[in-house]
Amino acid sequence: MAAVCARACQPPGLVAAGGQWLNLTGKVGSAARDAVRGASLARTFADAQANAQAAAQSDLAGVCSGGAPATKVQLFDNGAPVGAGDFAAAQDIEVTVSCVANLAAFHVIGFPVSQTFGDTAAAPLDPFEDRG
């Protein structure tokens, strides 16, 4: 009886693959939130970029194929996108994190071997930080 259950009680490959997909989506979402949190406390745009990259890299260590995740930092003033030169006047910051993850387990059920996962998070810039 145990031999029958060992084979019949295993979850189908599609269910396991879906679980892995959701896990990776959650990890990248969490990394985006941590990245924007770190970037929102920066004093300069360069520091914001470095903080975002460091947080994403810390959260996704060993997850992304080919190295570190990619981060893109965008600033907003009254809802309109502004450039790095307007960091002192900007009110909000947005960080997009993307990670190419190896999904070799998905190859069995017909999915590509790797997939890019991405998420974006936004936060207000710390109003008590001197960015001037």
C-alpha positions as CSV (number, residue, x, y, z in Angstrom):
1,M,0.0,0.0,0.0
2,A,2.8,2.4,0.8
3,A,4.4,1.9,-2.6
4,V,1.1,2.8,-4.3
5,C,0.7,6.0,-2.2
6,A,4.3,7.0,-2.8
7,R,3.6,7.2,-6.5
8,A,-0.1,8.3,-6.4
9,C,0.3,10.8,-3.6
10,Q,3.0,13.0,-5.2
11,P,1.8,16.4,-6.3
12,P,1.5,16.8,-10.1
13,G,4.3,18.6,-11.8
14,L,2.1,21.5,-12.8
15,V,1.2,22.2,-9.2
16,A,4.8,22.1,-8.1
17,A,5.8,24.3,-10.9
18,G,3.1,26.8,-10.0
19,G,4.3,26.9,-6.4
20,Q,7.8,27.6,-7.6
21,W,6.5,30.4,-9.9
22,L,4.5,32.0,-7.0
23,N,7.5,31.7,-4.7
24,L,9.8,33.5,-7.2
25,T,7.1,36.2,-7.8
26,G,6.9,36.8,-4.1
27,K,10.7,37.0,-3.6
28,V,11.0,39.6,-6.4
29,G,8.1,41.6,-5.0
30,S,9.6,41.6,-1.5
31,A,13.0,42.7,-3.0
32,A,11.3,45.6,-4.8
33,R,9.7,46.8,-1.5
34,D,13.0,46.5,0.3
35,A,14.8,48.3,-2.5
36,V,12.4,51.3,-2.5
37,R,12.6,51.5,1.3
38,G,16.4,51.7,1.1
39,A,16.3,54.2,-1.8
40,S,13.8,56.5,0.0
41,L,16.2,57.2,2.8
42,A,19.1,58.2,0.5
43,R,20.7,61.7,0.5
44,T,21.7,61.6,-3.2
45,F,20.3,59.9,-6.4
46,A,23.5,57.9,-6.6
47,D,23.0,56.7,-3.0
48,A,19.4,55.8,-3.8
49,Q,20.5,53.7,-6.8
50,A,23.2,52.0,-4.7
51,N,20.8,51.4,-1.8
52,A,18.2,49.9,-4.1
53,Q,20.7,47.6,-5.8
54,A,22.2,46.5,-2.5
55,A,18.8,45.6,-1.0
56,A,17.6,43.8,-4.1
57,Q,20.9,41.9,-4.3
58,S,20.7,40.9,-0.6
59,D,17.1,39.6,-1.0
60,L,17.7,37.7,-4.2
61,A,21.1,36.3,-3.5
62,G,21.4,33.0,-5.4
63,V,18.0,33.4,-7.0
64,C,18.9,35.3,-10.2
65,S,20.7,33.5,-13.0
66,G,23.8,35.2,-14.2
67,G,24.3,37.3,-11.1
68,A,22.6,40.2,-9.5
69,P,19.1,41.5,-10.1
70,A,18.6,44.6,-12.2
71,T,17.1,47.7,-10.5
72,K,15.7,50.9,-12.1
73,V,15.1,54.0,-10.0
74,Q,12.7,56.7,-11.0
75,L,11.8,59.9,-9.3
76,F,8.5,61.8,-9.3
77,D,7.6,65.4,-8.4
78,N,3.8,65.9,-8.0
79,G,3.2,62.7,-9.9
80,A,5.3,63.7,-12.9
81,P,8.6,61.8,-13.6
82,V,11.7,63.9,-13.1
83,G,15.4,63.2,-13.7
84,A,18.3,62.5,-11.3
85,G,19.2,66.2,-11.2
86,D,15.8,67.0,-9.5
87,F,16.5,64.6,-6.6
88,A,16.4,67.4,-4.0
89,A,12.9,68.5,-5.1
90,A,11.4,65.1,-5.9
91,Q,8.7,63.8,-3.6
92,D,8.4,60.1,-4.5
93,I,10.6,57.3,-5.7
94,E,9.9,54.2,-7.5
95,V,12.1,51.1,-7.9
96,T,11.7,48.3,-10.4
97,V,13.5,45.1,-9.7
98,S,13.9,42.4,-12.3
99,C,15.5,39.0,-12.0
100,V,16.1,36.2,-14.6
101,A,15.5,33.0,-12.7
102,N,16.4,29.6,-13.9
103,L,13.3,27.4,-14.1
104,A,14.9,24.1,-15.3
105,A,12.2,22.2,-13.3
106,F,9.6,23.8,-15.6
107,H,11.2,22.4,-18.7
108,V,9.5,19.0,-18.0
109,I,6.0,20.6,-18.4
110,G,6.9,22.8,-21.5
111,F,7.8,26.1,-20.0
112,P,11.0,28.0,-20.9
113,V,14.1,27.2,-19.0
114,S,14.4,30.7,-17.6
115,Q,11.9,33.6,-17.0
116,T,12.3,37.2,-16.1
117,F,10.4,38.2,-13.0
118,G,9.8,41.8,-12.2
119,D,8.0,44.1,-9.8
120,T,7.8,47.8,-9.0
121,A,7.3,49.5,-5.6
122,A,6.9,53.1,-4.8
123,A,7.4,55.2,-1.6
124,P,7.7,58.8,-0.6
125,L,11.1,60.2,-0.2
126,D,12.0,60.8,3.5
127,P,11.0,64.4,4.1
128,F,13.4,64.7,7.1
129,E,16.4,63.7,5.1
130,D,18.6,66.6,3.9
131,R,18.8,66.1,0.1
132,G,19.7,69.6,-0.7
